Amino acid sequence: MSASDPLHTVRNIGPKSADRLAHLGVRTRGNLEMLGAVEVYRRYRAAHGANLNALYALQAGLMDLDWRALTDDFKQALKEAVADADTD
């Protein structure tokens, strides 16, 4: 995959989510990589509301994995990263 690939081509990100993310300025895989899954999730959650599955989908998409393949420990680390970012 290339950084210039449209977001809807990233695994776990469907057309509706890609459209909502585009309105937040996240239009390509490269945008997602640059900002990181945690920051993109925070922006998405603030604009549209989202549960943690959205966070897992974004991170797993960057890893070219199905979001359900993330381990519980990895998911916990992501949740902690969001909590830390929320307190900054």
PDB file with SEQRES, HELIX, SHEET and CRYST1 records, atoms N, CA, C and O in Angstrom:
SEQRES   1 A   88  MET SER ALA SER ASP PRO LEU HIS THR VAL ARG ASN ILE          
SEQRES   2 A   88  GLY PRO LYS SER ALA ASP ARG LEU ALA HIS LEU GLY VAL          
SEQRES   3 A   88  ARG THR ARG GLY ASN LEU GLU MET LEU GLY ALA VAL GLU          
SEQRES   4 A   88  VAL TYR ARG ARG TYR ARG ALA ALA HIS GLY ALA ASN LEU          
SEQRES   5 A   88  ASN ALA LEU TYR ALA LEU GLN ALA GLY LEU MET ASP LEU          
SEQRES   6 A   88  ASP TRP ARG ALA LEU THR ASP ASP PHE LYS GLN ALA LEU          
SEQRES   7 A   88  LYS GLU ALA VAL ALA ASP ALA ASP THR ASP                      
HELIX    1 AA1 LEU A    7  THR A    9  5                                   3    
HELIX    2 AA2 PRO A   15  ALA A   22  1                                   8    
HELIX    3 AA3 ARG A   29  LEU A   35  1                                   7    
HELIX    4 AA4 ALA A   37  HIS A   48  1                                  12    
HELIX    5 AA5 LEU A   52  LEU A   62  1                                  11    
HELIX    6 AA6 TRP A   67  ALA A   69  5                                   3    
HELIX    7 AA7 ASP A   72  THR A   87  1                                  16    
CRYST1    1.000    1.000    1.000  90.00  90.00  90.00 P 1           1          
ATOM      1  N   MET A   1       0.828  -1.178   0.000  1.00  0.00           N  
ATOM      2  CA  MET A   1       0.000   0.000   0.000  1.00  0.00           C  
ATOM      3  C   MET A   1       0.878   1.250   0.000  1.00  0.00           C  
ATOM      4  O   MET A   1       1.987   1.263   0.534  1.00  0.00           O  
ATOM      5  N   SER A   2       0.356   2.259  -0.598  1.00  0.00           N  
ATOM      6  CA  SER A   2       1.070   3.528  -0.729  1.00  0.00           C  
ATOM      7  C   SER A   2       0.416   4.590   0.158  1.00  0.00           C  
ATOM      8  O   SER A   2      -0.779   4.528   0.446  1.00  0.00           O  
ATOM      9  N   ALA A   3       1.211   5.550   0.577  1.00  0.00           N  
ATOM     10  CA  ALA A   3       0.695   6.647   1.402  1.00  0.00           C  
ATOM     11  C   ALA A   3      -0.373   7.450   0.677  1.00  0.00           C  
ATOM     12  O   ALA A   3      -1.221   8.074   1.314  1.00  0.00           O  
ATOM     13  N   SER A   4      -0.338   7.438  -0.644  1.00  0.00           N  
ATOM     14  CA  SER A   4      -1.317   8.211  -1.410  1.00  0.00           C  
ATOM     15  C   SER A   4      -2.616   7.443  -1.659  1.00  0.00           C  
ATOM     16  O   SER A   4      -3.546   7.984  -2.256  1.00  0.00           O  
ATOM     17  N   ASP A   5      -2.687   6.204  -1.213  1.00  0.00           N  
ATOM     18  CA  ASP A   5      -3.913   5.423  -1.413  1.00  0.00           C  
ATOM     19  C   ASP A   5      -5.080   6.074  -0.686  1.00  0.00           C  
ATOM     20  O   ASP A   5      -4.929   6.515   0.454  1.00  0.00           O  
ATOM     21  N   PRO A   6      -6.234   6.139  -1.327  1.00  0.00           N  
ATOM     22  CA  PRO A   6      -7.416   6.698  -0.668  1.00  0.00           C  
ATOM     23  C   PRO A   6      -7.757   5.894   0.586  1.00  0.00           C  
ATOM     24  O   PRO A   6      -7.525   4.686   0.639  1.00  0.00           O  
ATOM     25  N   LEU A   7      -8.297   6.556   1.571  1.00  0.00           N  
ATOM     26  CA  LEU A   7      -8.575   5.930   2.854  1.00  0.00           C  
ATOM     27  C   LEU A   7      -9.527   4.743   2.731  1.00  0.00           C  
ATOM     28  O   LEU A   7      -9.408   3.777   3.485  1.00  0.00           O  
ATOM     29  N   HIS A   8     -10.459   4.803   1.802  1.00  0.00           N  
ATOM     30  CA  HIS A   8     -11.420   3.694   1.698  1.00  0.00           C  
ATOM     31  C   HIS A   8     -10.767   2.392   1.237  1.00  0.00           C  
ATOM     32  O   HIS A   8     -11.398   1.337   1.289  1.00  0.00           O  
ATOM     33  N   THR A   9      -9.512   2.451   0.786  1.00  0.00           N  
ATOM     34  CA  THR A   9      -8.811   1.222   0.388  1.00  0.00           C  
ATOM     35  C   THR A   9      -8.066   0.579   1.554  1.00  0.00           C  
ATOM     36  O   THR A   9      -7.537  -0.524   1.419  1.00  0.00           O  
ATOM     37  N   VAL A  10      -8.022   1.260   2.695  1.00  0.00           N  
ATOM     38  CA  VAL A  10      -7.373   0.717   3.882  1.00  0.00           C  
ATOM     39  C   VAL A  10      -8.312  -0.299   4.520  1.00  0.00           C  
ATOM     40  O   VAL A  10      -9.508  -0.051   4.674  1.00  0.00           O  
ATOM     41  N   ARG A  11      -7.760  -1.424   4.881  1.00  0.00           N  
ATOM     42  CA  ARG A  11      -8.551  -2.485   5.496  1.00  0.00           C  
ATOM     43  C   ARG A  11      -9.306  -1.940   6.714  1.00  0.00           C  
ATOM     44  O   ARG A  11      -8.770  -1.129   7.470  1.00  0.00           O  
ATOM     45  N   ASN A  12     -10.525  -2.380   6.896  1.00  0.00           N  
ATOM     46  CA  ASN A  12     -11.420  -2.034   8.014  1.00  0.00           C  
ATOM     47  C   ASN A  12     -12.108  -0.685   7.881  1.00  0.00           C  
ATOM     48  O   ASN A  12     -12.949  -0.350   8.715  1.00  0.00           O  
ATOM     49  N   ILE A  13     -11.785   0.093   6.868  1.00  0.00           N  
ATOM     50  CA  ILE A  13     -12.398   1.413   6.713  1.00  0.00           C  
ATOM     51  C   ILE A  13     -13.332   1.378   5.510  1.00  0.00           C  
ATOM     52  O   ILE A  13     -12.898   1.288   4.362  1.00  0.00           O  
ATOM     53  N   GLY A  14     -14.623   1.451   5.805  1.00  0.00           N  
ATOM     54  CA  GLY A  14     -15.613   1.418   4.745  1.00  0.00           C  
ATOM     55  C   GLY A  14     -15.864   2.793   4.162  1.00  0.00           C  
ATOM     56  O   GLY A  14     -15.320   3.787   4.644  1.00  0.00           O  
ATOM     57  N   PRO A  15     -16.689   2.852   3.124  1.00  0.00           N  
ATOM     58  CA  PRO A  15     -16.955   4.122   2.453  1.00  0.00           C  
ATOM     59  C   PRO A  15     -17.558   5.190   3.359  1.00  0.00           C  
ATOM     60  O   PRO A  15     -17.202   6.363   3.246  1.00  0.00           O  
ATOM     61  N   LYS A  16     -18.455   4.810   4.246  1.00  0.00           N  
ATOM     62  CA  LYS A  16     -19.092   5.794   5.125  1.00  0.00           C  
ATOM     63  C   LYS A  16     -18.062   6.391   6.094  1.00  0.00           C  
ATOM     64  O   LYS A  16     -18.013   7.608   6.273  1.00  0.00           O  
ATOM     65  N   SER A  17     -17.257   5.552   6.705  1.00  0.00           N  
ATOM     66  CA  SER A  17     -16.216   6.054   7.609  1.00  0.00           C  
ATOM     67  C   SER A  17     -15.195   6.883   6.852  1.00  0.00           C  
ATOM     68  O   SER A  17     -14.750   7.922   7.340  1.00  0.00           O  
ATOM     69  N   ALA A  18     -14.821   6.432   5.662  1.00  0.00           N  
ATOM     70  CA  ALA A  18     -13.849   7.181   4.859  1.00  0.00           C  
ATOM     71  C   ALA A  18     -14.385   8.570   4.528  1.00  0.00           C  
ATOM     72  O   ALA A  18     -13.637   9.548   4.544  1.00  0.00           O  
ATOM     73  N   ASP A  19     -15.669   8.656   4.232  1.00  0.00           N  
ATOM     74  CA  ASP A  19     -16.277   9.957   3.928  1.00  0.00           C  
ATOM     75  C   ASP A  19     -16.263  10.862   5.159  1.00  0.00           C  
ATOM     76  O   ASP A  19     -15.938  12.045   5.058  1.00  0.00           O  
ATOM     77  N   ARG A  20     -16.610  10.315   6.302  1.00  0.00           N  
ATOM     78  CA  ARG A  20     -16.603  11.109   7.535  1.00  0.00           C  
ATOM     79  C   ARG A  20     -15.183  11.563   7.882  1.00  0.00           C  
ATOM     80  O   ARG A  20     -14.976  12.696   8.317  1.00  0.00           O  
ATOM     81  N   LEU A  21     -14.217  10.680   7.690  1.00  0.00           N  
ATOM     82  CA  LEU A  21     -12.828  11.037   7.970  1.00  0.00           C  
ATOM     83  C   LEU A  21     -12.319  12.092   6.993  1.00  0.00           C  
ATOM     84  O   LEU A  21     -11.529  12.957   7.369  1.00  0.00           O  
ATOM     85  N   ALA A  22     -12.766  12.023   5.753  1.00  0.00           N  
ATOM     86  CA  ALA A  22     -12.350  13.023   4.755  1.00  0.00           C  
ATOM     87  C   ALA A  22     -12.775  14.419   5.192  1.00  0.00           C  
ATOM     88  O   ALA A  22     -12.052  15.389   4.963  1.00  0.00           O  
ATOM     89  N   HIS A  23     -13.941  14.523   5.819  1.00  0.00           N  
ATOM     90  CA  HIS A  23     -14.406  15.820   6.316  1.00  0.00           C  
ATOM     91  C   HIS A  23     -13.532  16.335   7.465  1.00  0.00           C  
ATOM     92  O   HIS A  23     -13.572  17.517   7.809  1.00  0.00           O  
ATOM     93  N   LEU A  24     -12.755  15.443   8.041  1.00  0.00           N  
ATOM     94  CA  LEU A  24     -11.827  15.829   9.113  1.00  0.00           C  
ATOM     95  C   LEU A  24     -10.412  16.037   8.569  1.00  0.00           C  
ATOM     96  O   LEU A  24      -9.474  16.271   9.331  1.00  0.00           O  
ATOM     97  N   GLY A  25     -10.269  15.950   7.247  1.00  0.00           N  
ATOM     98  CA  GLY A  25      -8.968  16.154   6.623  1.00  0.00           C  
ATOM     99  C   GLY A  25      -8.126  14.906   6.483  1.00  0.00           C  
ATOM    100  O   GLY A  25      -6.965  14.978   6.079  1.00  0.00           O  
ATOM    101  N   VAL A  26      -8.694  13.771   6.812  1.00  0.00           N  
ATOM    102  CA  VAL A  26      -7.978  12.493   6.696  1.00  0.00           C  
ATOM    103  C   VAL A  26      -8.520  11.796   5.455  1.00  0.00           C  
ATOM    104  O   VAL A  26      -9.574  11.160   5.490  1.00  0.00           O  
ATOM    105  N   ARG A  27      -7.778  11.926   4.358  1.00  0.00           N  
ATOM    106  CA  ARG A  27      -8.262  11.428   3.066  1.00  0.00           C  
ATOM    107  C   ARG A  27      -7.451  10.265   2.510  1.00  0.00           C  
ATOM    108  O   ARG A  27      -7.921   9.541   1.632  1.00  0.00           O  
ATOM    109  N   THR A  28      -6.235  10.085   3.018  1.00  0.00           N  
ATOM    110  CA  THR A  28      -5.356   9.050   2.461  1.00  0.00           C  
ATOM    111  C   THR A  28      -4.737   8.224   3.585  1.00  0.00           C  
ATOM    112  O   THR A  28      -4.772   8.599   4.758  1.00  0.00           O  
ATOM    113  N   ARG A  29      -4.174   7.097   3.187  1.00  0.00           N  
ATOM    114  CA  ARG A  29      -3.441   6.272   4.131  1.00  0.00           C  
ATOM    115  C   ARG A  29      -2.320   7.088   4.767  1.00  0.00           C  
ATOM    116  O   ARG A  29      -2.054   6.962   5.962  1.00  0.00           O  
ATOM    117  N   GLY A  30      -1.668   7.919   3.968  1.00  0.00           N  
ATOM    118  CA  GLY A  30      -0.585   8.746   4.480  1.00  0.00           C  
ATOM    119  C   GLY A  30      -1.052   9.710   5.550  1.00  0.00           C  
ATOM    120  O   GLY A  30      -0.344   9.931   6.533  1.00  0.00           O  
ATOM    121  N   ASN A  31      -2.255  10.298   5.376  1.00  0.00           N  
ATOM    122  CA  ASN A  31      -2.808  11.175   6.415  1.00  0.00           C  
ATOM    123  C   ASN A  31      -2.993  10.401   7.722  1.00  0.00           C  
ATOM    124  O   ASN A  31      -2.662  10.893   8.801  1.00  0.00           O  
ATOM    125  N   LEU A  32      -3.523   9.194   7.607  1.00  0.00           N  
ATOM    126  CA  LEU A  32      -3.744   8.347   8.776  1.00  0.00           C  
ATOM    127  C   LEU A  32      -2.417   7.982   9.434  1.00  0.00           C  
ATOM    128  O   LEU A  32      -2.294   8.030  10.658  1.00  0.00           O  
ATOM    129  N   GLU A  33      -1.432   7.622   8.630  1.00  0.00           N  
ATOM    130  CA  GLU A  33      -0.118   7.276   9.169  1.00  0.00           C  
ATOM    131  C   GLU A  33       0.516   8.473   9.877  1.00  0.00           C  
ATOM    132  O   GLU A  33       1.085   8.332  10.959  1.00  0.00           O  
ATOM    133  N   MET A  34       0.414   9.638   9.265  1.00  0.00           N  
ATOM    134  CA  MET A  34       1.046  10.835   9.811  1.00  0.00           C  
ATOM    135  C   MET A  34       0.432  11.223  11.167  1.00  0.00           C  
ATOM    136  O   MET A  34       1.153  11.522  12.119  1.00  0.00           O  
ATOM    137  N   LEU A  35      -0.879  11.215  11.238  1.00  0.00           N  
ATOM    138  CA  LEU A  35      -1.565  11.607  12.470  1.00  0.00           C  
ATOM    139  C   LEU A  35      -1.583  10.493  13.508  1.00  0.00           C  
ATOM    140  O   LEU A  35      -1.559  10.751  14.711  1.00  0.00           O  
ATOM    141  N   GLY A  36      -1.627   9.263  13.035  1.00  0.00           N  
ATOM    142  CA  GLY A  36      -1.712   8.111  13.918  1.00  0.00           C  
ATOM    143  C   GLY A  36      -3.145   7.757  14.245  1.00  0.00           C  
ATOM    144  O   GLY A  36      -4.025   8.618  14.248  1.00  0.00           O  
ATOM    145  N   ALA A  37      -3.373   6.490  14.520  1.00  0.00           N  
ATOM    146  CA  ALA A  37      -4.723   6.002  14.774  1.00  0.00           C  
ATOM    147  C   ALA A  37      -5.352   6.661  15.999  1.00  0.00           C  
ATOM    148  O   ALA A  37      -6.549   6.948  15.999  1.00  0.00           O  
ATOM    149  N   VAL A  38      -4.559   6.901  17.039  1.00  0.00           N  
ATOM    150  CA  VAL A  38      -5.115   7.489  18.263  1.00  0.00           C  
ATOM    151  C   VAL A  38      -5.644   8.894  17.999  1.00  0.00           C  
ATOM    152  O   VAL A  38      -6.762   9.216  18.401  1.00  0.00           O  
ATOM    153  N   GLU A  39      -4.862   9.732  17.331  1.00  0.00           N  
ATOM    154  CA  GLU A  39      -5.310  11.105  17.068  1.00  0.00           C  
ATOM    155  C   GLU A  39      -6.493  11.131  16.104  1.00  0.00           C  
ATOM    156  O   GLU A  39      -7.432  11.903  16.298  1.00  0.00           O  
ATOM    157  N   VAL A  40      -6.457  10.306  15.082  1.00  0.00           N  
ATOM    158  CA  VAL A  40      -7.577  10.264  14.136  1.00  0.00           C  
ATOM    159  C   VAL A  40      -8.839   9.794  14.851  1.00  0.00           C  
ATOM    160  O   VAL A  40      -9.919  10.345  14.634  1.00  0.00           O  
ATOM    161  N   TYR A  41      -8.709   8.787  15.695  1.00  0.00           N  
ATOM    162  CA  TYR A  41      -9.853   8.314  16.477  1.00  0.00           C  
ATOM    163  C   TYR A  41     -10.411   9.427  17.359  1.00  0.00           C  
ATOM    164  O   TYR A  41     -11.627   9.605  17.431  1.00  0.00           O  
ATOM    165  N   ARG A  42      -9.542  10.173  18.025  1.00  0.00           N  
ATOM    166  CA  ARG A  42     -10.002  11.262  18.892  1.00  0.00           C  
ATOM    167  C   ARG A  42     -10.787  12.306  18.102  1.00  0.00           C  
ATOM    168  O   ARG A  42     -11.825  12.788  18.556  1.00  0.00           O  
ATOM    169  N   ARG A  43     -10.297  12.644  16.944  1.00  0.00           N  
ATOM    170  CA  ARG A  43     -10.999  13.619  16.098  1.00  0.00           C  
ATOM    171  C   ARG A  43     -12.335  13.059  15.609  1.00  0.00           C  
ATOM    172  O   ARG A  43     -13.349  13.756  15.613  1.00  0.00           O  
ATOM    173  N   TYR A  44     -12.322  11.808  15.195  1.00  0.00           N  
ATOM    174  CA  TYR A  44     -13.535  11.154  14.705  1.00  0.00           C  
ATOM    175  C   TYR A  44     -14.573  11.064  15.823  1.00  0.00           C  
ATOM    176  O   TYR A  44     -15.750  11.360  15.621  1.00  0.00           O  
ATOM    177  N   ARG A  45     -14.116  10.653  17.000  1.00  0.00           N  
ATOM    178  CA  ARG A  45     -15.015  10.523  18.152  1.00  0.00           C  
ATOM    179  C   ARG A  45     -15.643  11.863  18.510  1.00  0.00           C  
ATOM    180  O   ARG A  45     -16.833  11.923  18.817  1.00  0.00           O  
ATOM    181  N   ALA A  46     -14.857  12.941  18.477  1.00  0.00           N  
ATOM    182  CA  ALA A  46     -15.374  14.268  18.804  1.00  0.00           C  
ATOM    183  C   ALA A  46     -16.400  14.746  17.787  1.00  0.00           C  
ATOM    184  O   ALA A  46     -17.382  15.397  18.145  1.00  0.00           O  
ATOM    185  N   ALA A  47     -16.172  14.425  16.528  1.00  0.00           N  
ATOM    186  CA  ALA A  47     -17.063  14.912  15.467  1.00  0.00           C  
ATOM    187  C   ALA A  47     -18.298  14.041  15.269  1.00  0.00           C  
ATOM    188  O   ALA A  47     -19.377  14.553  14.969  1.00  0.00           O  
ATOM    189  N   HIS A  48     -18.147  12.739  15.434  1.00  0.00           N  
ATOM    190  CA  HIS A  48     -19.221  11.823  15.051  1.00  0.00           C  
ATOM    191  C   HIS A  48     -19.638  10.855  16.140  1.00  0.00           C  
ATOM    192  O   HIS A  48     -20.620  10.128  15.983  1.00  0.00           O  
ATOM    193  N   GLY A  49     -18.904  10.835  17.245  1.00  0.00           N  
ATOM    194  CA  GLY A  49     -19.138   9.799  18.241  1.00  0.00           C  
ATOM    195  C   GLY A  49     -18.596   8.483  17.701  1.00  0.00           C  
ATOM    196  O   GLY A  49     -18.738   8.191  16.514  1.00  0.00           O  
ATOM    197  N   ALA A  50     -17.995   7.715  18.541  1.00  0.00           N  
ATOM    198  CA  ALA A  50     -17.439   6.436  18.090  1.00  0.00           C  
ATOM    199  C   ALA A  50     -17.118   5.583  19.305  1.00  0.00           C  
ATOM    200  O   ALA A  50     -16.790   6.098  20.374  1.00  0.00           O  
ATOM    201  N   ASN A  51     -17.214   4.283  19.130  1.00  0.00           N  
ATOM    202  CA  ASN A  51     -16.788   3.393  20.192  1.00  0.00           C  
ATOM    203  C   ASN A  51     -15.356   2.931  19.912  1.00  0.00           C  
ATOM    204  O   ASN A  51     -14.773   3.282  18.886  1.00  0.00           O  
ATOM    205  N   LEU A  52     -14.812   2.168  20.804  1.00  0.00           N  
ATOM    206  CA  LEU A  52     -13.415   1.756  20.679  1.00  0.00           C  
ATOM    207  C   LEU A  52     -13.147   0.875  19.469  1.00  0.00           C  
ATOM    208  O   LEU A  52     -12.004   0.771  19.025  1.00  0.00           O  
ATOM    209  N   ASN A  53     -14.173   0.243  18.932  1.00  0.00           N  
ATOM    210  CA  ASN A  53     -13.959  -0.568  17.729  1.00  0.00           C  
ATOM    211  C   ASN A  53     -13.432   0.291  16.583  1.00  0.00           C  
ATOM    212  O   ASN A  53     -12.681  -0.199  15.740  1.00  0.00           O  
ATOM    213  N   ALA A  54     -13.812   1.554  16.543  1.00  0.00           N  
ATOM    214  CA  ALA A  54     -13.295   2.453  15.506  1.00  0.00           C  
ATOM    215  C   ALA A  54     -11.793   2.650  15.678  1.00  0.00           C  
ATOM    216  O   ALA A  54     -11.053   2.662  14.694  1.00  0.00           O  
ATOM    217  N   LEU A  55     -11.345   2.804  16.904  1.00  0.00           N  
ATOM    218  CA  LEU A  55      -9.916   2.923  17.181  1.00  0.00           C  
ATOM    219  C   LEU A  55      -9.182   1.671  16.732  1.00  0.00           C  
ATOM    220  O   LEU A  55      -8.146   1.750  16.071  1.00  0.00           O  
ATOM    221  N   TYR A  56      -9.720   0.525  17.092  1.00  0.00           N  
ATOM    222  CA  TYR A  56      -9.087  -0.736  16.725  1.00  0.00           C  
ATOM    223  C   TYR A  56      -9.046  -0.906  15.206  1.00  0.00           C  
ATOM    224  O   TYR A  56      -8.060  -1.397  14.657  1.00  0.00           O  
ATOM    225  N   ALA A  57     -10.113  -0.499  14.539  1.00  0.00           N  
ATOM    226  CA  ALA A  57     -10.166  -0.614  13.080  1.00  0.00           C  
ATOM    227  C   ALA A  57      -9.114   0.267  12.420  1.00  0.00           C  
ATOM    228  O   ALA A  57      -8.458  -0.156  11.468  1.00  0.00           O  
ATOM    229  N   LEU A  58      -8.952   1.476  12.915  1.00  0.00           N  
ATOM    230  CA  LEU A  58      -7.949   2.381  12.346  1.00  0.00           C  
ATOM    231  C   LEU A  58      -6.543   1.833  12.521  1.00  0.00           C  
ATOM    232  O   LEU A  58      -5.763   1.799  11.570  1.00  0.00           O  
ATOM    233  N   GLN A  59      -6.217   1.403  13.740  1.00  0.00           N  
ATOM    234  CA  GLN A  59      -4.871   0.889  13.995  1.00  0.00           C  
ATOM    235  C   GLN A  59      -4.620  -0.396  13.224  1.00  0.00           C  
ATOM    236  O   GLN A  59      -3.560  -0.559  12.620  1.00  0.00           O  
ATOM    237  N   ALA A  60      -5.573  -1.299  13.239  1.00  0.00           N  
ATOM    238  CA  ALA A  60      -5.400  -2.560  12.517  1.00  0.00           C  
ATOM    239  C   ALA A  60      -5.301  -2.315  11.018  1.00  0.00           C  
ATOM    240  O   ALA A  60      -4.571  -3.023  10.323  1.00  0.00           O  
ATOM    241  N   GLY A  61      -6.024  -1.325  10.513  1.00  0.00           N  
ATOM    242  CA  GLY A  61      -5.930  -0.988   9.097  1.00  0.00           C  
ATOM    243  C   GLY A  61      -4.523  -0.575   8.715  1.00  0.00           C  
ATOM    244  O   GLY A  61      -4.031  -0.948   7.650  1.00  0.00           O  
ATOM    245  N   LEU A  62      -3.876   0.190   9.574  1.00  0.00           N  
ATOM    246  CA  LEU A  62      -2.487   0.570   9.317  1.00  0.00           C  
ATOM    247  C   LEU A  62      -1.567  -0.644   9.307  1.00  0.00           C  
ATOM    248  O   LEU A  62      -0.526  -0.640   8.650  1.00  0.00           O  
ATOM    249  N   MET A  63      -1.957  -1.677  10.034  1.00  0.00           N  
ATOM    250  CA  MET A  63      -1.156  -2.887  10.126  1.00  0.00           C  
ATOM    251  C   MET A  63      -1.596  -3.937   9.106  1.00  0.00           C  
ATOM    252  O   MET A  63      -1.038  -5.033   9.052  1.00  0.00           O  
ATOM    253  N   ASP A  64      -2.608  -3.590   8.296  1.00  0.00           N  
ATOM    254  CA  ASP A  64      -3.216  -4.497   7.321  1.00  0.00           C  
ATOM    255  C   ASP A  64      -3.734  -5.776   7.982  1.00  0.00           C  
ATOM    256  O   ASP A  64      -3.523  -6.884   7.489  1.00  0.00           O  
ATOM    257  N   LEU A  65      -4.413  -5.588   9.103  1.00  0.00           N  
ATOM    258  CA  LEU A  65      -5.019  -6.687   9.843  1.00  0.00           C  
ATOM    259  C   LEU A  65      -6.512  -6.440  10.007  1.00  0.00           C  
ATOM    260  O   LEU A  65      -6.970  -5.298   9.963  1.00  0.00           O  
ATOM    261  N   ASP A  66      -7.260  -7.508  10.195  1.00  0.00           N  
ATOM    262  CA  ASP A  66      -8.638  -7.382  10.620  1.00  0.00           C  
ATOM    263  C   ASP A  66      -8.601  -6.862  12.058  1.00  0.00           C  
ATOM    264  O   ASP A  66      -7.773  -7.309  12.850  1.00  0.00           O  
ATOM    265  N   TRP A  67      -9.473  -5.937  12.401  1.00  0.00           N  
ATOM    266  CA  TRP A  67      -9.437  -5.320  13.727  1.00  0.00           C  
ATOM    267  C   TRP A  67      -9.617  -6.339  14.840  1.00  0.00           C  
ATOM    268  O   TRP A  67      -9.138  -6.126  15.954  1.00  0.00           O  
ATOM    269  N   ARG A  68     -10.292  -7.429  14.560  1.00  0.00           N  
ATOM    270  CA  ARG A  68     -10.521  -8.449  15.590  1.00  0.00           C  
ATOM    271  C   ARG A  68      -9.263  -9.261  15.880  1.00  0.00           C  
ATOM    272  O   ARG A  68      -9.234 -10.031  16.840  1.00  0.00           O  
ATOM    273  N   ALA A  69      -8.219  -9.099  15.057  1.00  0.00           N  
ATOM    274  CA  ALA A  69      -6.973  -9.833  15.257  1.00  0.00           C  
ATOM    275  C   ALA A  69      -6.071  -9.181  16.300  1.00  0.00           C  
ATOM    276  O   ALA A  69      -5.089  -9.788  16.728  1.00  0.00           O  
ATOM    277  N   LEU A  70      -6.385  -7.959  16.713  1.00  0.00           N  
ATOM    278  CA  LEU A  70      -5.563  -7.292  17.718  1.00  0.00           C  
ATOM    279  C   LEU A  70      -5.708  -8.012  19.060  1.00  0.00           C  
ATOM    280  O   LEU A  70      -6.810  -8.401  19.449  1.00  0.00           O  
ATOM    281  N   THR A  71      -4.608  -8.182  19.750  1.00  0.00           N  
ATOM    282  CA  THR A  71      -4.652  -8.855  21.046  1.00  0.00           C  
ATOM    283  C   THR A  71      -5.282  -7.944  22.093  1.00  0.00           C  
ATOM    284  O   THR A  71      -5.348  -6.727  21.921  1.00  0.00           O  
ATOM    285  N   ASP A  72      -5.734  -8.543  23.158  1.00  0.00           N  
ATOM    286  CA  ASP A  72      -6.311  -7.751  24.253  1.00  0.00           C  
ATOM    287  C   ASP A  72      -5.278  -6.793  24.833  1.00  0.00           C  
ATOM    288  O   ASP A  72      -5.612  -5.661  25.183  1.00  0.00           O  
ATOM    289  N   ASP A  73      -4.037  -7.233  24.937  1.00  0.00           N  
ATOM    290  CA  ASP A  73      -2.985  -6.357  25.452  1.00  0.00           C  
ATOM    291  C   ASP A  73      -2.769  -5.156  24.538  1.00  0.00           C  
ATOM    292  O   ASP A  73      -2.584  -4.033  25.008  1.00  0.00           O  
ATOM    293  N   PHE A  74      -2.792  -5.398  23.235  1.00  0.00           N  
ATOM    294  CA  PHE A  74      -2.614  -4.308  22.279  1.00  0.00           C  
ATOM    295  C   PHE A  74      -3.775  -3.330  22.369  1.00  0.00           C  
ATOM    296  O   PHE A  74      -3.574  -2.116  22.352  1.00  0.00           O  
ATOM    297  N   LYS A  75      -4.989  -3.859  22.464  1.00  0.00           N  
ATOM    298  CA  LYS A  75      -6.167  -3.004  22.600  1.00  0.00           C  
ATOM    299  C   LYS A  75      -6.089  -2.168  23.872  1.00  0.00           C  
ATOM    300  O   LYS A  75      -6.450  -0.991  23.870  1.00  0.00           O  
ATOM    301  N   GLN A  76      -5.622  -2.773  24.953  1.00  0.00           N  
ATOM    302  CA  GLN A  76      -5.479  -2.046  26.211  1.00  0.00           C  
ATOM    303  C   GLN A  76      -4.473  -0.907  26.062  1.00  0.00           C  
ATOM    304  O   GLN A  76      -4.695   0.192  26.569  1.00  0.00           O  
ATOM    305  N   ALA A  77      -3.375  -1.169  25.371  1.00  0.00           N  
ATOM    306  CA  ALA A  77      -2.368  -0.129  25.146  1.00  0.00           C  
ATOM    307  C   ALA A  77      -2.950   1.020  24.324  1.00  0.00           C  
ATOM    308  O   ALA A  77      -2.644   2.184  24.584  1.00  0.00           O  
ATOM    309  N   LEU A  78      -3.777   0.704  23.345  1.00  0.00           N  
ATOM    310  CA  LEU A  78      -4.431   1.750  22.555  1.00  0.00           C  
ATOM    311  C   LEU A  78      -5.368   2.576  23.430  1.00  0.00           C  
ATOM    312  O   LEU A  78      -5.372   3.804  23.348  1.00  0.00           O  
ATOM    313  N   LYS A  79      -6.163   1.910  24.267  1.00  0.00           N  
ATOM    314  CA  LYS A  79      -7.072   2.633  25.166  1.00  0.00           C  
ATOM    315  C   LYS A  79      -6.296   3.555  26.089  1.00  0.00           C  
ATOM    316  O   LYS A  79      -6.711   4.688  26.332  1.00  0.00           O  
ATOM    317  N   GLU A  80      -5.176   3.077  26.601  1.00  0.00           N  
ATOM    318  CA  GLU A  80      -4.353   3.913  27.476  1.00  0.00           C  
ATOM    319  C   GLU A  80      -3.771   5.094  26.728  1.00  0.00           C  
ATOM    320  O   GLU A  80      -3.665   6.190  27.279  1.00  0.00           O  
ATOM    321  N   ALA A  81      -3.391   4.880  25.468  1.00  0.00           N  
ATOM    322  CA  ALA A  81      -2.853   5.987  24.647  1.00  0.00           C  
ATOM    323  C   ALA A  81      -3.917   7.055  24.429  1.00  0.00           C  
ATOM    324  O   ALA A  81      -3.611   8.248  24.453  1.00  0.00           O  
ATOM    325  N   VAL A  82      -5.149   6.643  24.219  1.00  0.00           N  
ATOM    326  CA  VAL A  82      -6.239   7.601  24.051  1.00  0.00           C  
ATOM    327  C   VAL A  82      -6.468   8.355  25.365  1.00  0.00           C  
ATOM    328  O   VAL A  82      -6.629   9.576  25.361  1.00  0.00           O  
ATOM    329  N   ALA A  83      -6.482   7.638  26.475  1.00  0.00           N  
ATOM    330  CA  ALA A  83      -6.693   8.281  27.784  1.00  0.00           C  
ATOM    331  C   ALA A  83      -5.587   9.291  28.054  1.00  0.00           C  
ATOM    332  O   ALA A  83      -5.856  10.392  28.534  1.00  0.00           O  
ATOM    333  N   ASP A  84      -4.351   8.926  27.749  1.00  0.00           N  
ATOM    334  CA  ASP A  84      -3.240   9.853  27.945  1.00  0.00           C  
ATOM    335  C   ASP A  84      -3.394  11.090  27.066  1.00  0.00           C  
ATOM    336  O   ASP A  84      -3.184  12.212  27.526  1.00  0.00           O  
ATOM    337  N   ALA A  85      -3.759  10.886  25.806  1.00  0.00           N  
ATOM    338  CA  ALA A  85      -3.935  12.004  24.886  1.00  0.00           C  
ATOM    339  C   ALA A  85      -5.094  12.900  25.312  1.00  0.00           C  
ATOM    340  O   ALA A  85      -5.049  14.115  25.121  1.00  0.00           O  
ATOM    341  N   ASP A  86      -6.117  12.303  25.881  1.00  0.00           N  
ATOM    342  CA  ASP A  86      -7.279  13.077  26.330  1.00  0.00           C  
ATOM    343  C   ASP A  86      -6.936  13.974  27.517  1.00  0.00           C  
ATOM    344  O   ASP A  86      -7.599  14.989  27.732  1.00  0.00           O  
ATOM    345  N   THR A  87      -5.926  13.618  28.278  1.00  0.00           N  
ATOM    346  CA  THR A  87      -5.564  14.424  29.442  1.00  0.00           C  
ATOM    347  C   THR A  87      -4.541  15.503  29.125  1.00  0.00           C  
ATOM    348  O   THR A  87      -4.269  16.372  29.954  1.00  0.00           O  
ATOM    349  N   ASP A  88      -3.969  15.447  27.914  1.00  0.00           N  
ATOM    350  CA  ASP A  88      -2.984  16.473  27.506  1.00  0.00           C  
ATOM    351  C   ASP A  88      -3.641  17.787  27.170  1.00  0.00           C  
ATOM    352  O   ASP A  88      -2.957  18.746  26.811  1.00  0.00           O  
TER     353      ASP A  88                                                      
END                                                                             
